């Protein structure tokens, strides 16, 4: 691997984190397709309620990771811009 500068490493890190974020958002949208806004169930269909609770729990868990990856992606992008500007000024 060629010698990469700090800008190169930060850019590669940003690409990796942003790719993970995009994949996670696609996965979350696939799961949310199973979510219903309202359910009108009789007692015989209680298993649908349990299924919806599982879907909501998974969406809440994915939201946590999506937020963290979003902040990391934004921070790495800002670092890339700062390093690029600093190198341009030198």
DSSP file (Angstrom, degrees, kcal/mol; ACC not computed):
  #  RESIDUE AA STRUCTURE BP1 BP2  ACC     N-H-->O    O-->H-N    N-H-->O    O-->H-N    TCO  KAPPA ALPHA  PHI   PSI    X-CA   Y-CA   Z-CA
    1    1 A X              0   0    0      0, 0.0     3,-0.1     0, 0.0     0, 0.0   0.000 360.0 360.0 360.0 132.5    0.0    0.0    0.0
    2    2 A X        -     0   0    0      1,-0.1     2,-0.5     0, 0.0     0, 0.0  -0.211 360.0 -84.7 -66.3 160.6    1.4    3.4   -0.9
    3    3 A X        -     0   0    0      1,-0.0     2,-0.4     0, 0.0    -1,-0.1  -0.532  50.4-157.5 -67.6 117.8    2.2    5.9    1.8
    4    4 A X        -     0   0    0     -2,-0.5     2,-0.1    -3,-0.1    -1,-0.0  -0.762   7.2-133.3 -99.1 144.8   -1.0    7.7    2.5
    5    5 A X     >  -     0   0    0     -2,-0.4     4,-2.1     1,-0.1     5,-0.2  -0.285  35.9 -94.7 -82.2 176.2   -1.1   11.2    4.0
    6    6 A X  H  > S+     0   0    0      1,-0.2     4,-2.5     2,-0.2     5,-0.2   0.891 127.3  55.1 -59.0 -40.4   -3.3   12.1    6.9
    7    7 A X  H  > S+     0   0    0      1,-0.2     4,-2.3     2,-0.2    -1,-0.2   0.898 106.9  50.6 -61.2 -41.1   -5.9   13.4    4.4
    8    8 A X  H  > S+     0   0    0      2,-0.2     4,-2.4     1,-0.2    -1,-0.2   0.913 111.1  47.2 -64.0 -43.7   -5.9   10.0    2.6
    9    9 A X  H  X S+     0   0    0     -4,-2.1     4,-2.4     2,-0.2    -2,-0.2   0.906 113.1  48.2 -65.9 -41.6   -6.5    8.1    5.8
   10   10 A X  H  X S+     0   0    0     -4,-2.5     4,-2.6     2,-0.2    -1,-0.2   0.911 111.9  50.0 -65.1 -40.9   -9.2   10.4    7.0
   11   11 A X  H  X S+     0   0    0     -4,-2.3     4,-2.4    -5,-0.2    -2,-0.2   0.914 111.0  48.5 -64.7 -42.4  -10.9   10.2    3.6
   12   12 A X  H  X S+     0   0    0     -4,-2.4     4,-2.2     2,-0.2    -1,-0.2   0.911 112.3  49.5 -63.2 -41.7  -10.7    6.4    3.6
   13   13 A X  H  X S+     0   0    0     -4,-2.4     4,-2.6     2,-0.2     5,-0.2   0.917 110.4  50.3 -62.4 -43.3  -12.2    6.3    7.1
   14   14 A X  H  X S+     0   0    0     -4,-2.6     4,-2.6     1,-0.2     5,-0.2   0.910 109.9  50.5 -62.0 -42.4  -15.0    8.6    6.1
   15   15 A X  H  X S+     0   0    0     -4,-2.4     4,-2.1     2,-0.2    -1,-0.2   0.911 112.1  47.5 -61.7 -42.4  -15.8    6.5    3.1
   16   16 A X  H  X S+     0   0    0     -4,-2.2     4,-2.2     2,-0.2    -2,-0.2   0.935 114.8  44.5 -65.5 -47.0  -15.9    3.3    5.2
   17   17 A X  H  X S+     0   0    0     -4,-2.6     4,-2.2     1,-0.2    -2,-0.2   0.907 114.5  49.1 -66.0 -41.5  -18.1    4.9    7.9
   18   18 A X  H  X S+     0   0    0     -4,-2.6     4,-2.4    -5,-0.2    -1,-0.2   0.871 109.2  52.7 -67.5 -36.2  -20.5    6.5    5.4
   19   19 A X  H  X S+     0   0    0     -4,-2.1     4,-2.4    -5,-0.2    -1,-0.2   0.922 109.8  48.7 -63.4 -43.5  -20.8    3.2    3.5
   20   20 A X  H  X S+     0   0    0     -4,-2.2     4,-2.5     1,-0.2    -2,-0.2   0.901 110.6  51.9 -61.1 -40.3  -21.8    1.5    6.7
   21   21 A X  H  X S+     0   0    0     -4,-2.2     4,-2.4     2,-0.2    -2,-0.2   0.922 109.5  48.5 -62.9 -44.5  -24.3    4.2    7.4
   22   22 A X  H  X S+     0   0    0     -4,-2.4     4,-2.2     1,-0.2    -2,-0.2   0.924 112.4  48.5 -63.2 -44.3  -25.9    3.9    4.0
   23   23 A X  H  X S+     0   0    0     -4,-2.4     4,-2.4     1,-0.2    -1,-0.2   0.902 111.7  49.9 -62.3 -40.5  -26.2    0.1    4.4
   24   24 A X  H  X S+     0   0    0     -4,-2.5     4,-2.6     1,-0.2    -1,-0.2   0.894 110.2  50.0 -65.3 -39.7  -27.7    0.5    7.8
   25   25 A X  H  X S+     0   0    0     -4,-2.4     4,-2.0     2,-0.2    -1,-0.2   0.873 110.7  49.7 -67.7 -36.5  -30.2    3.0    6.6
   26   26 A X  H  X S+     0   0    0     -4,-2.2     4,-1.8     2,-0.2    -2,-0.2   0.930 112.2  48.0 -65.3 -44.6  -31.2    0.7    3.7
   27   27 A X  H  X S+     0   0    0     -4,-2.4     4,-2.0     1,-0.2    -2,-0.2   0.908 110.7  51.6 -61.3 -42.7  -31.6   -2.2    6.2
   28   28 A X  H  X S+     0   0    0     -4,-2.6     4,-2.4     1,-0.2    -1,-0.2   0.882 108.1  51.4 -63.8 -37.6  -33.7    0.0    8.5
   29   29 A X  H  X S+     0   0    0     -4,-2.0     4,-0.8     2,-0.2    -1,-0.2   0.861 107.9  52.7 -68.9 -33.2  -36.0    1.0    5.7
   30   30 A X  H  < S+     0   0    0     -4,-1.8     3,-0.4     1,-0.2     4,-0.3   0.893 112.1  45.4 -66.0 -39.1  -36.5   -2.7    4.8
   31   31 A X  H >< S+     0   0    0     -4,-2.0     3,-1.8     1,-0.2     4,-0.3   0.890 107.2  58.1 -70.3 -38.8  -37.5   -3.5    8.3
   32   32 A X  H >< S+     0   0    0     -4,-2.4     3,-1.1     1,-0.3    -1,-0.2   0.679  89.5  73.4 -69.3 -14.9  -39.7   -0.5    8.6
   33   33 A X  T 3< S+     0   0    0     -4,-0.8    -1,-0.3    -3,-0.4    -2,-0.2   0.759  94.8  53.8 -66.3 -22.4  -41.8   -1.7    5.6
   34   34 A X  T <  S+     0   0    0     -3,-1.8     2,-0.3    -4,-0.3    -1,-0.2   0.547  88.9 102.0 -86.1  -8.4  -43.1   -4.4    8.1
   35   35 A X    <   -     0   0    0     -3,-1.1     2,-0.4    -4,-0.3    17,-0.0  -0.575  58.2-155.0 -82.5 137.2  -44.3   -1.7   10.6
   36   36 A X        -     0   0    0     -2,-0.3     3,-0.1     1,-0.1    -2,-0.1  -0.886  12.6-146.2-109.2 143.3  -47.9   -0.8   10.7
   37   37 A X  S    S+     0   0    0     -2,-0.4     2,-0.4     1,-0.2    -1,-0.1   0.909  85.7  15.6 -72.9 -42.1  -49.1    2.6   12.0
   38   38 A X        -     0   0    0      2,-0.0     2,-0.4     0, 0.0    -1,-0.2  -0.990  64.4-164.7-135.6 141.8  -52.3    1.2   13.6
   39   39 A X        -     0   0    0     -2,-0.4     2,-0.6    -3,-0.1    10,-0.0  -0.993   4.8-168.3-125.9 131.5  -53.4   -2.3   14.4
   40   40 A X        +     0   0    0     -2,-0.4     2,-0.3     2,-0.0    -2,-0.0  -0.907  28.2 168.6-116.8 100.6  -57.0   -3.3   15.2
   41   41 A X        -     0   0    0     -2,-0.6     2,-0.2     5,-0.0    -2,-0.1  -0.845  30.4-144.5-119.1 147.0  -56.8   -6.7   16.6
   42   42 A X    >   -     0   0    0     -2,-0.3     3,-2.1     1,-0.0    -2,-0.0  -0.596  45.8 -93.2 -95.5 170.3  -59.1   -9.1   18.3
   43   43 A X  G >  S+     0   0    0      1,-0.3     3,-1.0    -2,-0.2    -1,-0.0   0.767 123.1  63.2 -57.9 -26.0  -57.7  -11.4   21.0
   44   44 A X  G 3  S+     0   0    0      1,-0.3     3,-0.3     2,-0.1    -1,-0.3   0.699 100.9  52.9 -72.3 -17.3  -57.2  -14.2   18.5
   45   45 A X  G X>  +     0   0    0     -3,-2.1     3,-1.3     1,-0.2     4,-0.7  -0.062  67.0 123.5-107.8  32.2  -54.6  -12.1   16.6
   46   46 A X  H <>  +     0   0    0     -3,-1.0     4,-1.7     1,-0.3     3,-0.3   0.755  63.0  69.9 -65.7 -24.3  -52.4  -11.2   19.6
   47   47 A X  H 3> S+     0   0    0     -3,-0.3     4,-1.8     1,-0.2    -1,-0.3   0.793  92.2  59.3 -66.5 -25.3  -49.3  -12.7   17.8
   48   48 A X  H <> S+     0   0    0     -3,-1.3     4,-2.2     2,-0.2    -1,-0.2   0.872 103.0  52.2 -67.3 -36.5  -49.5   -9.8   15.4
   49   49 A X  H  X S+     0   0    0     -4,-0.7     4,-2.1    -3,-0.3    -2,-0.2   0.920 109.0  49.3 -64.8 -43.2  -49.1   -7.4   18.3
   50   50 A X  H  X S+     0   0    0     -4,-1.7     4,-1.8     1,-0.2    -1,-0.2   0.884 110.0  52.0 -63.1 -37.8  -46.0   -9.3   19.5
   51   51 A X  H  X S+     0   0    0     -4,-1.8     4,-2.0     2,-0.2    -1,-0.2   0.906 109.2  49.4 -64.5 -42.1  -44.6   -9.2   16.0
   52   52 A X  H  X S+     0   0    0     -4,-2.2     4,-2.5     1,-0.2    -2,-0.2   0.866 107.9  54.2 -66.3 -36.2  -45.0   -5.4   15.8
   53   53 A X  H  X S+     0   0    0     -4,-2.1     4,-2.3     2,-0.2    -1,-0.2   0.896 108.3  49.7 -64.3 -38.7  -43.4   -4.9   19.2
   54   54 A X  H  X S+     0   0    0     -4,-1.8     4,-2.3     2,-0.2    -2,-0.2   0.906 110.3  50.1 -65.5 -41.2  -40.3   -6.8   17.9
   55   55 A X  H  X S+     0   0    0     -4,-2.0     4,-2.3     1,-0.2    -2,-0.2   0.924 112.0  47.7 -63.0 -44.4  -40.2   -4.7   14.8
   56   56 A X  H  X S+     0   0    0     -4,-2.5     4,-2.3     2,-0.2    -2,-0.2   0.887 110.7  51.6 -64.7 -39.0  -40.4   -1.5   16.8
   57   57 A X  H  X S+     0   0    0     -4,-2.3     4,-2.0     2,-0.2    -1,-0.2   0.909 111.1  47.7 -64.1 -41.3  -37.7   -2.7   19.2
   58   58 A X  H  X S+     0   0    0     -4,-2.3     4,-2.5     2,-0.2    -2,-0.2   0.897 111.0  51.2 -66.9 -39.7  -35.4   -3.5   16.3
   59   59 A X  H  X S+     0   0    0     -4,-2.3     4,-1.9     2,-0.2    -2,-0.2   0.896 109.5  50.3 -64.3 -39.4  -36.0   -0.1   14.7
   60   60 A X  H  X S+     0   0    0     -4,-2.3     4,-1.4     2,-0.2    -1,-0.2   0.890 111.1  49.1 -65.1 -38.6  -35.2    1.6   18.0
   61   61 A X  H  X S+     0   0    0     -4,-2.0     4,-1.4     1,-0.2    -2,-0.2   0.914 111.6  48.4 -66.8 -42.0  -32.0   -0.3   18.3
   62   62 A X  H  X S+     0   0    0     -4,-2.5     4,-2.6     1,-0.2    -1,-0.2   0.830 104.5  60.7 -67.0 -31.2  -31.0    0.5   14.7
   63   63 A X  H  X S+     0   0    0     -4,-1.9     4,-2.3     2,-0.2    -1,-0.2   0.892 101.5  53.8 -62.1 -39.4  -31.8    4.2   15.3
   64   64 A X  H  X S+     0   0    0     -4,-1.4     4,-1.9     1,-0.2    -1,-0.2   0.942 112.8  41.9 -59.1 -49.6  -29.1    4.3   18.0
   65   65 A X  H  X S+     0   0    0     -4,-1.4     4,-2.6     1,-0.2     5,-0.2   0.864 112.2  54.5 -69.0 -36.3  -26.5    2.9   15.7
   66   66 A X  H  X S+     0   0    0     -4,-2.6     4,-2.2     2,-0.2    -1,-0.2   0.900 108.2  49.9 -64.7 -39.9  -27.6    5.1   12.8
   67   67 A X  H  X S+     0   0    0     -4,-2.3     4,-2.3     2,-0.2    -2,-0.2   0.930 112.0  47.4 -63.0 -44.8  -27.2    8.2   14.9
   68   68 A X  H  X S+     0   0    0     -4,-1.9     4,-2.3     1,-0.2    -2,-0.2   0.921 113.7  46.6 -64.7 -43.8  -23.7    7.2   16.0
   69   69 A X  H  X S+     0   0    0     -4,-2.6     4,-2.6     2,-0.2    -1,-0.2   0.865 110.8  54.0 -66.8 -34.5  -22.6    6.5   12.5
   70   70 A X  H  X S+     0   0    0     -4,-2.2     4,-2.4    -5,-0.2    -2,-0.2   0.920 110.4  45.6 -64.1 -44.0  -24.2    9.7   11.3
   71   71 A X  H  X S+     0   0    0     -4,-2.3     4,-2.5     2,-0.2    -2,-0.2   0.905 113.7  49.7 -65.2 -40.7  -22.2   11.7   13.8
   72   72 A X  H  X S+     0   0    0     -4,-2.3     4,-2.6     2,-0.2     5,-0.2   0.911 111.3  49.0 -64.5 -42.1  -19.0    9.8   13.0
   73   73 A X  H  X S+     0   0    0     -4,-2.6     4,-2.3     2,-0.2    -2,-0.2   0.925 112.7  47.4 -63.8 -44.5  -19.5   10.4    9.3
   74   74 A X  H  X S+     0   0    0     -4,-2.4     4,-2.4     2,-0.2    -2,-0.2   0.899 112.7  49.3 -63.4 -40.9  -20.1   14.1    9.8
   75   75 A X  H  X S+     0   0    0     -4,-2.5     4,-2.3     2,-0.2    -2,-0.2   0.907 112.1  47.2 -65.6 -42.2  -17.1   14.5   12.1
   76   76 A X  H  X S+     0   0    0     -4,-2.6     4,-2.3     2,-0.2    -2,-0.2   0.875 111.5  51.5 -67.9 -36.2  -14.8   12.7    9.6
   77   77 A X  H  X S+     0   0    0     -4,-2.3     4,-2.3    -5,-0.2    -2,-0.2   0.929 110.7  48.2 -63.9 -43.8  -16.1   14.8    6.8
   78   78 A X  H  X S+     0   0    0     -4,-2.4     4,-2.5     1,-0.2    -2,-0.2   0.900 111.3  50.7 -62.6 -40.0  -15.4   18.0    8.8
   79   79 A X  H  X S+     0   0    0     -4,-2.3     4,-2.6     2,-0.2     5,-0.2   0.893 108.7  52.2 -64.9 -38.9  -11.9   16.7    9.6
   80   80 A X  H  X S+     0   0    0     -4,-2.3     4,-2.4     2,-0.2    -2,-0.2   0.924 111.1  46.9 -61.9 -44.3  -11.3   16.0    5.9
   81   81 A X  H  X S+     0   0    0     -4,-2.3     4,-2.5     2,-0.2     5,-0.2   0.921 112.7  49.2 -64.4 -43.8  -12.4   19.5    5.0
   82   82 A X  H  X S+     0   0    0     -4,-2.5     4,-2.6     1,-0.2    -2,-0.2   0.926 113.1  46.1 -62.9 -45.2  -10.2   21.0    7.8
   83   83 A X  H  X S+     0   0    0     -4,-2.6     4,-2.5     2,-0.2    -1,-0.2   0.903 112.8  50.6 -65.8 -39.7   -7.1   19.0    6.8
   84   84 A X  H  X S+     0   0    0     -4,-2.4     4,-2.1    -5,-0.2    -2,-0.2   0.910 112.6  46.3 -63.9 -42.0   -7.6   19.8    3.1
   85   85 A X  H  X S+     0   0    0     -4,-2.5     4,-1.8     2,-0.2    -2,-0.2   0.914 112.1  51.1 -66.1 -41.9   -8.0   23.6    3.8
   86   86 A X  H  X S+     0   0    0     -4,-2.6     4,-1.0     1,-0.2    -2,-0.2   0.912 111.7  47.2 -62.0 -42.3   -4.9   23.5    6.1
   87   87 A X  H  < S+     0   0    0     -4,-2.5     3,-0.2     1,-0.2    -1,-0.2   0.868 110.2  53.0 -67.0 -35.4   -2.9   21.7    3.3
   88   88 A X  H  < S+     0   0    0     -4,-2.1    -1,-0.2     1,-0.2    -2,-0.2   0.837 108.0  51.1 -68.3 -31.5   -4.1   24.2    0.7
   89   89 A X  H  <        0   0    0     -4,-1.8    -1,-0.2     1,-0.2    -2,-0.2   0.720 360.0 360.0 -78.3 -21.2   -3.0   27.1    2.9
   90   90 A X     <        0   0    0     -4,-1.0    -1,-0.2    -3,-0.2    -2,-0.2   0.480 360.0 360.0 -80.6 360.0    0.5   25.7    3.4
